[in-house]
């Protein structure tokens, strides 16, 4: 409704959500080969962050080279180092189809104020695909 004030994030219930983000080779412009796709808001009620419970990476156009992508988090959107990988191993972008990476449960907590990113190991000339993550803000 027009004129509706914004609701502070501390008034939201716990997050249990799925985020899907398409990507293609033209999105990746940074020297670190990263594509930021989600900011983790601080929340007054728990303020801690989110837990990534699943990742699916789909590749619809392959790179053609032995290159990889992984879901990482960093404290700044323009980070060039200090990435924390949420996966146990990077995913190849050289094969069509869907990959469900194994979650690194030591690194799947993403602190508030961090950015979730796709991190490629090299510049992508052709890769097109999509990443889907399922996450929650309620900790066990």
N, C-alpha and C positions, 0 to 999 in steps of 0.2 A: 504494500500500500504506500503511495507517495507520502513523504513526510514521516515515515516510521523511523524512530531512532534505532541505532544499532544496538545489539545486545552484547554486553561484554562477555568474553569467552568463559569467564568463571561461572556464568549462569547456564552454560551448556551441560547436558549430561555427559557421561563418559562417551568417548568416541569408539565405535566399532564400525569401521568403514572400509571400503574398497576404493582405490584410486587407480584409474587406467589412463595412461598417457601415451599417445602415439609419438613416434620419433622418425626422423629421416635424416639423411646425411647433411642436409643443409642447416639443421639446428645446431650442429656441433662446431662452434667457432673459437672456443678458447684454446689456449696453448696446452692446458691440462686435459683436453679432450673430454670435457664434462658437459652434461646437460642437466641443469637443476630442474626438478619437477615438483617439489613440495617443500614448504616451510613448516616446521613443527612449532606451533604457537605455545608460548608459556601459558599455563592455566593457574589461576590463583588457588583453585580447589585442590589440585594435586601438584601442579607446577613442574612435574618431573619430566614428561616427554611421552613418547609412544613406544610400543613394542611391535615390530614387524613380524607377523605370523606366517606370511607366505608371499612368494614372489613367483610370477609367471612371465617369461620373456618370449615373445613371438617374433619371428623374423619372416617377413614376407618378400623381401628382396635382399639377396645375399651380397656381401662385400666381395667375395671371391678370393680373399686372402685369409690367412690363418690369424684372424684378429678376434678380439674378445670384448665383452662388455660385462660390467657388474654394477649392482646397486650398492652405493656407498653413502655415507653421510659425512658432513664437514660442518665446521662452526661458521663458515662464511660462504656466501654464494659464489665468490670469486677465488676460492681456495685453489692453490696450486700444489699443495702438499698436505699431509696430515689427514688423509682420507681414511675412514674406517669402513671396511667391507662388511656387508651384512650377509654375504654369501660365503660358503666354504671354498668355492672355486669360481673363477670367471666363466662366463658362458660364451661359447663360440658364436660368431656372427657369420660363419661360413656355411651354415646349413639352414634350409628352410624348415619352418615348423615351430613347435612350442617346446620350451625347456622350462622345467620346474627346478630351479636351483635349490640345493640343500641350504637351509638357514644356519648360519653360524650363531648358535644360541649365546655365545659369549659376547657377540657384537650386535644383536638385533634390537637392543634398547637404544633409542635415538633421543638424546637429551633435548629438552625444550630450547628453542633458539637455534637449532641446527637446520641444515638443508639436506634433503634427500636428493641424490643425483645419480644419473647414469654416467659411469666412467668407462670410456673406451680406451683401449691400449694404444691406439693410433688413429690418425685422421681417417674418416670413413668417406669413401668416394661414392658408394652405392647403397649402403645399408638403409633399409626401411623396416620398421617394426613397431612393437608396442610393448610396454611393461605394465603389469597389473600387480599392485601390492595390496595385501589385506593387513590392516593394523588395528590396534586398540590402545586406548589410554589407561584402561584399568589394569593395574598390575596384579599378579596373583598374590 
